[in-house]
Amino acid sequence: MYMKRTFLYRAKINETTEANCNRWLELCRILYNMALDIRISVWKNFKRHVSLYDQQSQLPDLKEYAPEFKNVGSQVLQDVLERLDKAYKAFFRRVKEHTGNAGFPRFKGYGRYDSFTLKQAGWKLEGRYLHVRNVGRFKLFLSQPIQGEIKTITVRRSSTGWYVAFSCDNVPVREFPETAKEIGLDVGINNFLVDSEGNAVENPKYYVNNQKVLRRRNRSFARKRKGSSRRKKAKILVAKAHEKTANQRKDFLHKIANQYIALYAVIFVEALKIQNMVRNGHLSKAISDASWGMFVNFLTYKAEEAGRQIVKVQPHGTSQLCSNCGEKVPKSLSVRIHKCPHCGLVLCRDANAAINICKRGRAALSYANVSR
């Protein structure tokens, strides 16, 4: 079996290449804003939608009118218009679904357009060196080999440096040993998760542990004079601290997800509404630091790659029901031990919830199989 996959690498470039990248990104930003302005103006004046094809067909005229765009690859400019078109379609989809604030596409401010994409033409990969026509050479730090057939490359600017992403087709699927085991996972704050077999994974709390460094660097940044070179350096240090925290968290989540994907054929998780949960001012920072949503996303795509199954179950009452007798045992969030007065079961609250998640998931699977 084969699948699509993206490989991301940090890149090292010289000053000339960086200047060319920044110029391309600025021209992409200008084109995005121009195309958005045209769509808005045409709708206001003529009540007519402008299609992606209409705007892409005007690119040759744009290059004649503004010669600076001739230096930018045609596929890069087409991708800019495709991104705008996707933003419009996503807006109308949210309006149709009545998801509250639909979020109309916005104009990009200076420095707010951070990547450009090339497809089959305009670039060449030689070992660890990527050559982009009219831009320059990128030295890639290949932490893992590129697999499959490269379809697009995306050059991305971050506050701490430059990255190149390779989107590939026909990437071989990782093979795992056959298994029929099932497990339920209950995520939390004290422990990152507890599974239905009683295993607990400690919550590393990367943001909380790195707050001292973040606080110190933020204070230093705030004291620097605006526009000074020292302020720019201090800003990079703040960004690096945030990036380190994000990288630590992603590395941890990837490793935990890999462990469960390798061992279990079916994994049951709660269908949590995290956007509602972070409205709790006392727990919002801890919930965001735990990144439950990112963990479930990692589990989901890894399961697709490995041929495993992720089943989401309703979370209501999983910690209040006894996993042994099924009776309701009300308890506040501060009570961490489940003590059932009906059957005498004494168990960690999260382990009890994980068992209930597993039972509820198995029931949902059985119902789905019978319905077929």
VMD Tcl script that draws the C-alpha trace (Angstrom):
set ca {
  {0.00 0.00 0.00}
  {1.00 3.57 -0.65}
  {-0.04 6.94 0.74}
  {0.58 10.68 0.55}
  {3.02 12.17 3.01}
  {4.87 15.44 3.64}
  {8.52 15.62 4.70}
  {9.68 18.83 6.41}
  {13.33 19.88 6.69}
  {15.17 22.86 8.08}
  {17.17 24.73 5.41}
  {20.27 26.91 5.47}
  {20.54 29.69 2.88}
  {22.86 32.62 2.14}
  {21.90 36.31 2.20}
  {21.21 36.50 -1.55}
  {18.85 33.52 -1.49}
  {17.10 34.89 1.60}
  {16.61 38.29 -0.08}
  {15.14 36.57 -3.16}
  {12.81 34.48 -0.98}
  {11.60 37.55 0.88}
  {11.00 39.37 -2.42}
  {8.95 36.44 -3.77}
  {6.91 36.28 -0.58}
  {6.20 40.01 -0.72}
  {5.06 39.76 -4.34}
  {2.88 36.77 -3.41}
  {1.33 38.84 -0.62}
  {0.64 41.73 -3.01}
  {-0.96 39.37 -5.54}
  {-3.12 37.77 -2.83}
  {-4.38 41.17 -1.67}
  {-4.98 42.35 -5.25}
  {-6.98 39.23 -6.08}
  {-9.01 39.52 -2.88}
  {-9.72 43.21 -3.58}
  {-10.92 42.35 -7.11}
  {-13.28 39.68 -5.80}
  {-14.74 42.05 -3.22}
  {-15.10 44.94 -5.70}
  {-16.76 42.82 -8.41}
  {-19.27 41.46 -5.92}
  {-20.08 44.92 -4.50}
  {-20.48 46.57 -7.90}
  {-21.87 43.78 -10.09}
  {-23.01 41.07 -7.63}
  {-20.91 38.53 -9.53}
  {-18.42 35.95 -8.30}
  {-14.91 35.87 -9.75}
  {-13.67 32.32 -10.32}
  {-10.19 30.90 -9.88}
  {-9.97 30.37 -13.65}
  {-10.84 34.03 -14.30}
  {-8.03 35.26 -12.08}
  {-5.42 32.76 -13.26}
  {-6.12 33.71 -16.88}
  {-5.19 37.31 -16.04}
  {-1.69 36.45 -14.80}
  {0.01 37.05 -18.22}
  {-1.53 40.54 -18.34}
  {-0.35 41.18 -14.79}
  {3.24 40.34 -15.76}
  {3.07 42.81 -18.65}
  {1.63 45.52 -16.41}
  {3.99 44.79 -13.47}
  {7.30 43.35 -14.81}
  {8.54 42.52 -11.29}
  {6.18 39.53 -11.32}
  {7.99 38.01 -14.32}
  {10.77 36.83 -12.02}
  {8.34 34.77 -9.92}
  {7.50 31.26 -11.14}
  {4.12 30.94 -12.83}
  {3.16 27.97 -10.64}
  {3.93 30.03 -7.54}
  {1.54 32.78 -8.66}
  {-1.12 30.22 -9.56}
  {-0.79 28.68 -6.09}
  {-1.41 32.09 -4.49}
  {-4.74 32.35 -6.31}
  {-5.57 28.75 -5.41}
  {-5.04 29.56 -1.73}
  {-7.40 32.52 -1.98}
  {-9.98 30.36 -3.74}
  {-9.72 27.73 -0.98}
  {-10.18 30.46 1.65}
  {-13.37 31.61 -0.15}
  {-14.75 28.08 -0.42}
  {-14.00 27.43 3.26}
  {-15.81 30.66 4.17}
  {-18.95 29.70 2.25}
  {-18.84 26.19 3.70}
  {-18.76 27.61 7.25}
  {-21.63 29.96 6.41}
  {-23.66 27.03 5.08}
  {-22.91 24.94 8.16}
  {-23.83 27.84 10.52}
  {-20.61 27.52 12.54}
  {-20.91 30.96 14.14}
  {-18.20 33.40 13.08}
  {-17.53 32.21 9.53}
  {-14.37 34.30 9.07}
  {-14.29 36.10 5.73}
  {-10.86 35.99 3.96}
  {-8.67 38.86 5.17}
  {-5.99 40.95 3.54}
  {-2.43 39.93 4.39}
  {-0.41 42.52 6.27}
  {3.29 43.13 5.67}
  {5.30 40.04 6.60}
  {2.15 37.93 6.97}
  {2.63 35.78 3.87}
  {5.21 33.15 4.80}
  {5.37 30.43 2.14}
  {5.34 29.79 -1.58}
  {4.77 26.50 -3.42}
  {6.25 25.07 -6.63}
  {5.03 21.99 -8.46}
  {6.90 20.01 -11.12}
  {8.93 22.86 -12.63}
  {11.33 25.53 -11.42}
  {13.36 23.47 -8.97}
  {15.96 20.69 -8.86}
  {17.05 18.46 -5.98}
  {20.66 17.26 -5.90}
  {21.41 15.25 -2.79}
  {20.91 17.57 0.15}
  {20.85 20.71 -2.01}
  {17.67 22.18 -3.48}
  {18.03 24.66 -6.34}
  {15.08 26.98 -7.06}
  {15.22 28.97 -10.27}
  {15.56 32.75 -9.73}
  {15.84 32.22 -5.98}
  {18.99 30.26 -5.09}
  {20.28 27.19 -3.30}
  {18.91 25.63 -0.09}
  {21.07 23.35 2.02}
  {18.71 20.82 3.62}
  {19.23 19.08 6.95}
  {17.87 15.69 5.90}
  {16.79 14.20 9.23}
  {15.12 11.38 7.27}
  {15.19 10.34 3.62}
  {12.57 11.66 1.20}
  {10.33 8.82 0.07}
  {7.94 8.42 -2.83}
  {7.37 10.76 -5.76}
  {7.74 14.49 -5.05}
  {4.67 16.39 -6.25}
  {5.17 19.84 -4.74}
  {7.72 21.70 -2.65}
  {6.89 24.52 -0.25}
  {9.47 27.00 1.01}
  {8.40 28.35 4.38}
  {9.72 31.27 6.41}
  {9.50 31.15 10.18}
  {10.71 33.55 12.83}
  {13.62 31.20 13.57}
  {14.73 30.29 10.04}
  {13.70 28.62 6.78}
  {12.09 25.27 6.06}
  {11.30 23.24 2.96}
  {8.37 20.80 2.82}
  {8.18 18.04 0.19}
  {4.68 16.72 -0.51}
  {5.06 13.20 -1.90}
  {2.81 10.56 -3.44}
  {3.31 6.78 -3.46}
  {5.07 6.70 -0.09}
  {5.25 3.10 1.20}
  {3.01 2.46 4.18}
  {4.80 1.41 7.35}
  {4.15 -2.21 8.24}
  {3.23 -3.22 11.79}
  {2.70 -6.72 13.22}
  {-0.84 -8.07 13.01}
  {-2.87 -7.70 16.19}
  {-6.50 -7.78 17.29}
  {-6.01 -5.95 20.60}
  {-8.26 -3.04 21.57}
  {-7.72 -0.28 24.12}
  {-9.43 2.82 25.49}
  {-7.57 6.07 26.24}
  {-8.64 8.73 28.73}
  {-6.67 11.98 28.41}
  {-6.21 14.27 31.37}
  {-4.11 16.96 33.01}
  {-2.49 15.27 36.01}
  {-1.57 12.35 33.75}
  {-1.46 12.99 30.03}
  {-3.42 9.78 29.54}
  {-4.42 6.59 31.29}
  {-5.40 3.56 29.22}
  {-7.93 0.82 29.95}
  {-5.13 -1.57 30.93}
  {-4.14 0.74 33.78}
  {-0.99 2.21 32.21}
  {-0.43 5.92 32.86}
  {1.63 8.39 30.83}
  {2.93 11.37 32.79}
  {2.06 14.84 31.53}
  {5.37 16.59 30.66}
  {3.82 20.12 30.84}
  {6.38 21.65 28.48}
  {4.87 25.13 28.40}
  {4.62 25.35 32.20}
  {8.19 24.11 32.62}
  {9.53 26.56 30.01}
  {7.61 29.57 31.33}
  {10.58 30.87 33.31}
  {12.68 31.19 30.15}
  {9.75 32.62 28.17}
  {9.01 35.19 30.85}
  {12.62 36.34 31.03}
  {12.98 36.65 27.26}
  {9.64 38.43 26.90}
  {10.70 41.00 29.50}
  {14.01 41.52 27.72}
  {12.19 41.96 24.39}
  {9.75 44.50 25.87}
  {12.62 46.67 27.16}
  {14.34 47.01 23.77}
  {13.77 50.12 21.68}
  {11.40 49.61 18.76}
  {13.18 49.29 15.43}
  {16.58 48.53 16.99}
  {18.74 45.56 16.03}
  {18.75 44.38 19.65}
  {14.96 44.23 19.61}
  {15.09 42.06 16.48}
  {17.54 39.70 18.17}
  {15.40 39.56 21.32}
  {12.34 38.78 19.19}
  {14.15 35.82 17.62}
  {15.07 34.50 21.08}
  {11.42 34.65 22.16}
  {10.38 32.84 18.97}
  {13.04 30.17 19.52}
  {11.78 29.54 23.05}
  {8.23 29.06 21.76}
  {9.49 26.85 18.93}
  {11.44 24.66 21.34}
  {8.31 24.18 23.46}
  {6.24 23.30 20.38}
  {8.90 20.87 19.10}
  {9.19 19.14 22.48}
  {5.42 18.72 22.62}
  {5.18 17.36 19.07}
  {8.03 14.92 19.66}
  {6.33 13.62 22.81}
  {2.93 13.25 21.10}
  {4.44 11.48 18.08}
  {6.22 8.96 20.31}
  {3.14 8.18 22.42}
  {0.94 7.86 19.32}
  {3.47 5.52 17.69}
  {3.52 3.26 20.76}
  {-0.24 2.72 20.74}
  {-0.52 2.41 16.96}
  {2.17 -0.31 16.97}
  {0.45 -2.39 19.65}
  {-3.31 -2.05 19.12}
  {-5.64 -2.60 16.17}
  {-8.50 -0.47 17.57}
  {-8.06 2.57 19.82}
  {-11.05 4.20 21.51}
  {-10.83 7.90 22.41}
  {-13.28 10.51 23.65}
  {-14.84 12.94 21.15}
  {-13.92 15.98 23.24}
  {-15.05 19.50 22.33}
  {-11.78 21.14 23.27}
  {-12.79 24.61 22.03}
  {-15.51 24.66 24.68}
  {-13.25 23.23 27.37}
  {-10.56 25.92 27.02}
  {-13.14 28.57 27.94}
  {-12.58 27.48 31.54}
  {-10.15 30.16 32.75}
  {-8.69 27.91 35.45}
  {-7.84 25.03 33.11}
  {-7.37 26.65 29.69}
  {-3.57 26.90 29.92}
  {-3.19 23.31 31.13}
  {-5.56 21.97 28.44}
  {-3.76 23.89 25.68}
  {-0.39 22.70 26.96}
  {-1.56 19.06 26.91}
  {-2.67 19.39 23.23}
  {-5.21 16.58 23.29}
  {-6.56 17.59 19.88}
  {-3.11 17.37 18.29}
  {-2.60 13.95 19.88}
  {-5.87 12.62 18.42}
  {-4.93 14.05 15.01}
  {-1.58 12.27 15.17}
  {-3.29 9.04 16.19}
  {-5.78 9.37 13.34}
  {-3.32 9.85 10.49}
  {-0.91 7.25 11.87}
  {-3.79 4.79 12.15}
  {-4.70 5.37 8.49}
  {-1.10 4.76 7.54}
  {-0.86 1.56 9.61}
  {-4.30 0.15 8.81}
  {-5.48 0.61 12.40}
  {-8.80 2.07 13.54}
  {-9.57 5.08 15.75}
  {-13.08 5.17 17.22}
  {-14.39 8.30 18.94}
  {-17.01 7.85 21.65}
  {-19.19 10.30 23.56}
  {-17.36 11.44 26.72}
  {-20.45 12.17 28.82}
  {-20.40 10.24 32.10}
  {-17.30 8.12 31.46}
  {-15.76 9.15 34.80}
  {-19.06 9.05 36.74}
  {-20.09 5.49 35.89}
  {-18.59 2.46 37.62}
  {-16.75 0.35 35.08}
  {-17.54 -2.82 37.06}
  {-21.26 -2.61 37.85}
  {-22.37 0.30 35.66}
  {-23.92 2.30 38.51}
  {-23.56 6.06 38.58}
  {-21.08 7.34 41.19}
  {-21.07 11.18 41.16}
  {-17.78 12.84 42.03}
  {-16.17 16.25 41.58}
  {-13.11 16.84 39.43}
  {-10.89 17.07 42.51}
  {-11.71 13.48 43.53}
  {-9.08 11.34 41.78}
  {-10.06 7.91 43.15}
  {-13.21 6.06 42.06}
  {-14.88 4.29 45.02}
  {-18.08 2.48 44.12}
  {-20.49 2.08 47.08}
  {-22.49 -0.52 45.12}
  {-19.84 -3.11 44.21}
  {-16.85 -1.90 46.24}
  {-14.55 -1.23 43.28}
  {-11.67 1.12 44.14}
  {-9.75 2.38 41.14}
  {-7.96 5.41 39.74}
  {-10.60 7.77 38.37}
  {-8.90 8.01 34.94}
  {-8.42 4.24 34.65}
  {-12.12 3.76 35.42}
  {-12.98 6.28 32.69}
  {-10.65 4.56 30.20}
  {-12.37 1.22 30.79}
  {-15.77 2.86 30.24}
  {-14.46 4.43 27.03}
  {-13.30 1.03 25.82}
  {-16.66 -0.58 26.65}
  {-18.60 2.22 24.99}
  {-16.41 2.03 21.89}
  {-16.84 -1.74 21.58}
  {-20.61 -1.33 21.87}
  {-20.55 1.32 19.11}
  {-18.47 -0.94 16.87}
  {-20.80 -3.90 17.45}
  {-23.84 -1.75 16.63}
  {-22.20 -0.47 13.46}
  {-21.36 -4.02 12.34}
  {-24.91 -5.22 13.01}
  {-26.37 -2.23 11.11}
  {-24.38 -3.20 8.04}
}
mol new
graphics top color blue
foreach p $ca { graphics top sphere $p radius 0.5 }
foreach p [lrange $ca 0 end-1] q [lrange $ca 1 end] { graphics top cylinder $p $q radius 0.2 }
display resetview
